[in-house]
Amino acid sequence: MSHIWMQHNEHKGKAEIPSDAADMWALKGWVPCDPPIEADPAMAEHQPRPVPEPAEPTDDTSTEEY
């Protein structure tokens, strides 16, 4: 049996409903929606580091040999 995700128009609750019963739930204010985004517990407290500005290009045209 397949399922679809539905969301209630009034309270915005989401539920996975058997597709055979979707018409019945639609009469009660439920509409098809995308599944909820699953949170990754490993990333819950992750704070991305700011990306540093690129360094200014240097004019290194010297031909000195070491």
N, C-alpha and C positions, 0 to 999 in steps of 0.2 A: 504494500500500500504506500502510495506516495503522499508527501506532506507539502504544504506551502506555508509560508510565513504571512501572517495577517496582523494588521494594526487597527486598534479601535480609534475611530475618528474623534471621540470626545476625550478620553483619558490617555490616549497615545500608548497604551499597553500593547505589547507584541506577544504573539503566541504562534507556535507551530501547529497547524491544524491539518487533519487528514483532508486531502483534496476532495474526497467525496462529500464532506460536510461543509465545504467552503460556501456554498450557496445559502445554507441555513444561517451561518455566521454573518454573511453579508447582510441579511435581513436585520441583524441586531447591531449594525453599524460598523462591522469589521471590513477592511479593504485589504487587498494584497499589498505586500511591502517587501523590501529587502530584508534579509536576515540581519540580526544585530551584529555589531562588530565585536569580536571577541577580544578581550583585553589580554595582553601578554604579561603575566606577573613578573617576569624577568625584566621587563622594561617599565614597570609601574613608576619607579622613582628616577628614571633616566632623564637627565638634563643634557640636551645636546650642547656640545662646545661650540662657541662662536667660530665661524670660519674667518681666519686672519686675512687681512688685505694682502694682495700679492706684493712682493717686494719690487721696488723700483729697479728697472734694468740698469745694469752698470755698463759703462763703456770700457770694456777690458780689451783694448786693441794693442796692448803692449806686446812687443816681440822679443822680450828678454828671455834668454834661456838660462836655466839654473844649473 
